[in-house]
Amino acid sequence: MELKLTKPICFFDLETTGTNIATDRIVEIAILKVHPNGNKESRSWLVNPGVPIPAEASAIHGITDEKVAGEPTFKALANDIHQMIRGCDLAGFNSNRFDIPLLAEELLRAGVNFDMKNAVAVDVQTIFHKMEKRTLEAAYQFYCGKELRDAHSAVADTEATYEVLLSQLERYPELENDIKALSEFSSHKDTVDFAGFIQRDEHGVPVFSFGKHKGRLVTEVLQEEPGYFGWILNADFPLYTKKILTQIKLGTFSG
């Protein structure tokens, strides 16, 4: 089984200081790039997050402050990482809800203007949960008949995610071997920003998905209550959410 690709797709996984998209940092990233001709290339980086790694996070992925003390910061790696994923679709395990939003935050924080306008994302976990409802280790055992060793190692998790997707395509004939179709199947909701604070209504128009203005048109709220825009920009929202909101306000949003 091979993926039917019209352009490269990057499977990737992050290990981080925590699970807060707006404030936590990457400590390891692994990328497996699969080309339409079947060729693959992979890279991984340990990252000095510039902040202490909580003990509870180290207990999961085994990466400590000492281990990354001499490693480059994400800002130093950002251009290399962006160059590898530029022009590619993205895929991962729980990537729509976590890895892509956090990667976007780190890239924007480093001054790289990252967006997904011309790319789609395939979340292998969502496909798995819709079909079987388990974890990555269970998915790897279920679909590939293998035990996932070194779980929570970015490299091992990335390779396993790629193998699981190939096995899912073999197991479920109703799954179309097409990246756009897989992206649509593995998406949770029609979100405008990665974190899901802004979604599209039934007409495809951006609406807020949270708070006192939940369900209301973003343009309507910004016109009636301009202070709400300022509050979001100064609050602890993801940078990508702020970027999209600014584009909507300025009338430059085309997503």
C-alpha positions in Angstrom: 0.0 0.0 0.0 1.3 3.5 -0.9 -0.3 6.8 -0.4 -1.7 8.5 -3.5 -0.1 11.9 -3.4 -0.2 14.9 -5.7 2.4 16.7 -3.5 4.6 15.8 -0.5 3.0 15.2 2.9 4.9 15.6 6.2 4.1 13.3 9.1 5.3 14.9 12.3 5.2 14.6 16.0 6.1 17.0 18.9 7.2 16.4 22.4 6.6 19.5 24.5 6.7 21.1 27.9 2.9 20.7 28.3 -0.4 20.9 26.5 -1.2 24.6 26.5 -1.0 25.6 22.8 -0.5 29.3 23.6 2.2 29.0 26.3 4.0 25.6 26.1 7.1 24.9 24.0 8.5 22.2 21.8 11.4 20.1 23.1 11.6 17.6 20.2 10.2 17.5 16.7 10.4 14.7 14.2 9.3 15.0 10.5 8.9 12.2 8.0 8.4 13.7 4.5 6.8 11.4 1.9 7.0 12.4 -1.7 4.5 11.5 -4.5 7.1 9.1 -6.0 7.4 7.2 -2.7 10.7 8.6 -1.6 11.0 9.5 2.0 13.2 11.8 4.1 13.2 12.3 7.8 14.7 14.7 10.3 14.5 15.2 14.0 15.6 17.9 16.3 16.0 18.3 20.1 15.0 21.8 21.1 16.0 24.0 24.0 12.6 25.5 25.0 14.1 28.3 26.9 12.0 27.5 29.9 12.2 24.7 32.5 10.7 21.4 31.4 8.2 20.3 34.1 9.0 17.0 35.8 5.6 15.6 34.7 6.4 16.2 31.1 9.9 14.7 31.4 8.3 11.6 33.0 6.3 11.1 29.7 8.9 11.7 27.0 12.2 11.4 28.9 13.5 14.8 27.8 15.0 16.8 30.7 16.5 20.3 31.0 20.0 18.7 31.1 19.3 16.8 27.8 18.4 20.0 25.8 20.8 22.4 27.6 23.2 22.5 24.6 20.5 22.2 21.9 19.4 25.1 19.6 16.2 27.1 20.4 13.2 26.7 18.2 13.8 30.2 16.8 17.2 29.0 15.5 15.6 25.9 13.9 12.5 27.6 12.6 13.6 28.3 9.0 14.9 24.8 8.5 11.7 23.3 9.8 9.5 25.6 7.8 11.6 24.9 4.7 11.0 21.2 5.1 7.2 21.5 5.5 6.6 24.3 3.1 4.3 23.4 0.2 3.4 20.1 1.9 0.2 18.7 3.4 0.6 17.7 7.1 -0.3 14.6 9.0 0.0 13.4 12.6 -1.7 11.7 15.5 -4.0 14.2 17.3 -2.3 16.8 15.1 -5.4 18.9 14.3 -6.0 19.6 17.9 -2.5 19.8 19.2 0.6 19.4 17.0 -0.3 21.7 14.2 -1.7 24.5 16.5 1.4 24.4 18.7 3.8 24.2 15.7 2.1 27.2 14.2 2.5 29.1 17.5 6.2 28.4 17.6 6.8 29.4 14.0 4.8 32.6 14.4 6.7 33.4 17.6 9.9 32.9 15.6 8.8 35.3 13.0 7.9 32.7 10.3 4.6 33.5 8.6 3.1 30.0 8.7 -0.4 29.2 7.4 -2.3 26.3 5.8 -4.0 28.1 3.0 -2.8 25.8 0.3 -2.5 22.6 2.4 -4.7 20.1 4.1 -4.2 18.1 7.3 -4.8 14.4 8.0 -5.3 13.5 11.6 -4.7 9.7 11.9 -6.0 9.7 15.5 -9.4 10.9 14.3 -9.6 8.2 11.7 -8.7 5.7 14.3 -11.2 7.0 16.9 -14.0 7.1 14.3 -13.2 3.5 13.3 -11.9 1.8 16.5 -11.6 4.4 19.3 -8.2 3.6 20.9 -4.7 5.0 21.6 -1.6 5.2 19.3 0.0 2.1 21.0 -3.3 0.2 20.6 -3.6 1.5 17.0 -0.1 0.3 16.2 -0.8 -3.1 17.7 -4.3 -3.3 16.1 -3.4 -2.2 12.6 0.2 -3.2 12.2 0.5 -6.2 14.6 3.5 -4.6 16.3 4.4 -3.4 19.7 5.2 0.3 19.8 8.6 0.6 21.5 9.9 4.0 22.7 6.4 5.4 22.8 6.5 9.2 23.4 9.7 9.4 21.4 8.9 11.8 18.5 10.8 9.6 16.0 9.0 6.4 17.0 5.6 8.0 17.2 6.0 9.6 13.7 7.0 6.4 12.0 4.2 4.5 13.8 1.6 7.1 12.7 2.7 6.8 9.1 2.5 3.0 9.2 -0.9 3.1 10.9 -2.4 5.3 8.2 -1.2 2.9 5.5 -2.7 0.0 7.4 -6.0 2.0 7.9 -6.2 2.4 4.1 -5.7 -1.3 3.6 -8.3 -2.3 6.3 -11.1 0.1 5.3 -11.9 0.1 1.6 -14.4 2.9 2.3 -11.5 5.2 3.1 -10.4 7.0 -0.1 -6.6 7.0 -0.7 -6.6 10.7 -1.3 -5.1 13.3 1.0 -7.9 15.8 0.7 -10.5 13.2 1.4 -8.6 11.9 4.4 -8.2 15.4 5.7 -12.0 16.0 5.5 -12.7 12.6 7.1 -10.2 13.3 10.0 -11.3 16.8 10.7 -13.5 17.4 13.8 -15.2 20.7 12.8 -14.8 23.3 10.1 -12.5 25.5 11.9 -10.9 28.7 10.7 -8.0 28.9 13.2 -6.2 25.8 14.3 -7.4 25.9 17.9 -11.1 26.1 17.0 -11.9 29.5 18.5 -13.3 30.6 15.1 -15.4 28.2 13.1 -17.5 28.4 9.9 -21.3 28.3 10.1 -23.5 26.5 7.6 -22.9 29.2 5.0 -19.1 29.0 5.5 -18.9 32.3 7.3 -16.5 32.7 10.3 -18.3 32.7 13.7 -17.0 32.6 17.3 -17.2 29.2 18.9 -16.7 30.3 22.5 -17.8 32.8 25.2 -20.6 35.3 25.2 -20.5 35.7 21.4 -20.6 32.0 20.6 -22.3 31.3 17.3 -22.2 35.0 16.2 -20.6 36.3 13.0 -17.1 37.5 13.7 -17.5 40.5 11.5 -20.7 41.5 13.3 -19.1 41.3 16.7 -16.1 43.2 15.7 -18.2 46.0 14.2 -20.6 46.2 17.2 -18.0 45.7 20.0 -14.5 46.8 18.8 -13.2 46.4 22.3 -13.7 42.6 22.0 -11.0 42.5 19.3 -8.5 44.3 21.6 -9.4 42.0 24.5 -8.5 38.9 22.4 -5.3 40.4 21.2 -4.2 41.1 24.7 -5.4 37.9 26.3 -3.8 34.4 26.3 -5.1 33.3 22.9 -2.9 31.5 20.3 -1.0 33.7 18.0 -2.6 32.1 14.9 -6.0 32.8 16.3 -5.0 36.5 16.7 -3.6 36.5 13.1 -6.8 35.1 11.6 -8.9 37.6 13.6 -6.8 40.5 12.5 -7.2 39.4 8.8 -11.0 39.2 9.3 -11.0 42.7 10.8 -8.9 44.2 8.0 -10.9 42.4 5.4 -7.9 40.4 4.1 -9.0 37.0 5.2 -9.5 34.6 2.2 -9.5 31.2 3.9 
